[in-house]
Amino acid sequence: MICPNCGKEYNDRMTCCISCGSDLVPYEQISEPIRIEPIIPDIKEPEKLEQTGFIRAMEGHSEYPPTPAADTMDEEIPVIVKKNTSVSEAVKDISSFAAAAVMLALIVLAAASAAVRLITDGKKISEFAGRLDVMNLPAEKAVTLVAGDYEISSDATVQEAVYVMSTGTGLTKEDIRRIYESSTAEDFLTDQLNGYAGFIREGEIPEKLTPEKLKEVFSENISLISSAIGKPLSQHDIDLAFEELDRTGSVLEAISPSKIENAIDGGILTILRLFCSVPVMIGEAVAAAAVLVVLWAINRRPEKVLIWGGGAVFAGGAAVLILTFLAVAQVFLSGQDRFVRSIAKCVTDVISPDLYRMGGTLTALGIVMLIWAGTLIGRNHHGDPTN
């Protein structure tokens, strides 16, 4: 059965259309296709509520968003929770600062170990002996003088003191300097300094310095002295020179390795030897580099590691440069006498170029690390729209 009005189909038992109420007819009685008109509901204009500004939802028209489908109701909606990370960041910064401070201390210690090592290096000692102007050192600390025998002022140099003691030989001050520079005295001084350096660095006891050794050096240069004065030295002159060298016995005994070891606590010497040893220097450098691993464990961000590590390296290099400059300027020796300052100046003149290079290299490396950190920060900033 079919409805001739709306075209709905029913079974044979139905006689009336339940939609439009028309009588049903058999299929055979329908000669033309039934045209079904769409049913358009009559939508009225929404009534506005007074003094509220809201629009009442009418049938067929709703201003509210549609209810989500049943399958989307079960999906988990991510909830963004903003955590307060100020405390954790502060802990990281404090830990990073402590690690960077340790790194800075290790760098300065490694530079100090290198400085002591340079002072006791054989090549540096040879350079030191060549630079040291023995003739210009204060005579009071360089030689033993007997005030009753010679009239020598308290601020006289070695050259002036030797000139006074050689009165009658015809030697001039220039002759005395030329004899020293041409003699084997400089080589003898280098050997003695190397012996003391080995004693300080490795504990090797050098051969004891005695007046007899000084007499041997003098005897090796008698011909040179004779040539300088224009006549051979008499035995009387040689005996007088030997008597003066005998007077140095007490001074040589005071600077012997045994006296130095007794004057300085043995434990301090042991610490000094360890401090300037190659294994300790390597350990200090490795420990300073290992701090970078600690900084990574704390921050887990390469730019943070480079900032803290680069800052420590830069500060370490700057500290080496500043301390070297102050040592060359003898700021730490302002209260010492001229003899000590003269020796110290010669030492700093020899080792300061190496220390300046070390400090400059560390400073440059620190700058490179900081620039690298800046590039990483800039890259992250441009790559992350939230920054």
MOFENRA-V629065 format. One record per backbone hydrogen bond with DSSP energy under -1.0 kcal/mol. NH is the residue of the N-H (numbers start at 0). CO is the residue of the C=O. If there is no record, write none. Layout:
BEGIN
<<NH;CO> <NH;CO>>
END
This chain:
BEGIN
<<1;24> <2;7> <6;2> <9;0> <16;21> <20;16> <23;14> <24;1> <28;25> <29;26> <48;53> <55;46> <60;57> <88;84> <89;85> <90;86> <91;87> <92;88> <93;89> <94;90> <95;91> <96;92> <97;93> <98;94> <99;95> <100;96> <101;97> <102;98> <103;99> <104;100> <105;101> <106;102> <107;103> <108;104> <109;105> <110;106> <111;107> <112;108> <113;109> <114;110> <115;111> <116;112> <117;113> <118;114> <119;115> <120;117> <124;120> <125;121> <126;122> <127;123> <128;124> <129;125> <130;126> <131;127> <133;131> <135;132> <136;133> <138;155> <141;137> <142;138> <148;145> <149;145> <151;149> <155;152> <157;136> <158;134> <160;156> <161;157> <162;158> <163;159> <164;160> <165;161> <166;163> <168;165> <175;171> <176;172> <177;173> <178;174> <179;175> <180;176> <181;177> <182;178> <187;183> <188;184> <189;185> <190;186> <191;187> <192;188> <193;189> <194;190> <195;191> <196;192> <197;193> <198;194> <199;195> <200;196> <201;197> <203;197> <213;209> <214;210> <215;211> <216;212> <217;213> <218;214> <219;215> <221;218> <224;220> <225;221> <226;222> <227;223> <228;224> <229;225> <230;225> <237;233> <238;234> <239;235> <240;236> <241;237> <242;238> <243;239> <244;240> <245;241> <247;244> <248;245> <251;247> <252;248> <253;249> <254;250> <255;252> <259;255> <260;256> <261;257> <262;258> <263;259> <268;264> <269;265> <270;266> <271;267> <272;268> <273;269> <274;270> <275;271> <276;273> <280;276> <281;277> <282;278> <283;279> <284;280> <285;281> <286;282> <287;283> <288;284> <289;285> <291;288> <293;289> <294;290> <295;291> <296;292> <297;293> <298;294> <299;295> <304;300> <305;301> <306;302> <307;303> <308;304> <309;305> <310;306> <311;307> <312;308> <313;309> <314;310> <315;311> <316;312> <317;313> <318;314> <319;315> <320;316> <321;317> <322;318> <323;319> <324;320> <325;321> <326;322> <327;323> <328;324> <330;325> <335;332> <340;336> <341;337> <342;338> <343;339> <344;340> <345;341> <346;342> <347;343> <348;344> <349;345> <350;346> <351;347> <354;350> <355;351> <356;352> <357;353> <358;354> <359;355> <360;356> <361;357> <362;358> <363;359> <364;360> <365;361> <366;362> <367;363> <368;364> <369;365> <370;366> <371;367> <372;368> <373;369> <374;370> <375;371> <376;372> <377;373> <378;374> <379;375> <380;376> <381;377> <382;378> <383;379> <386;383>>
END
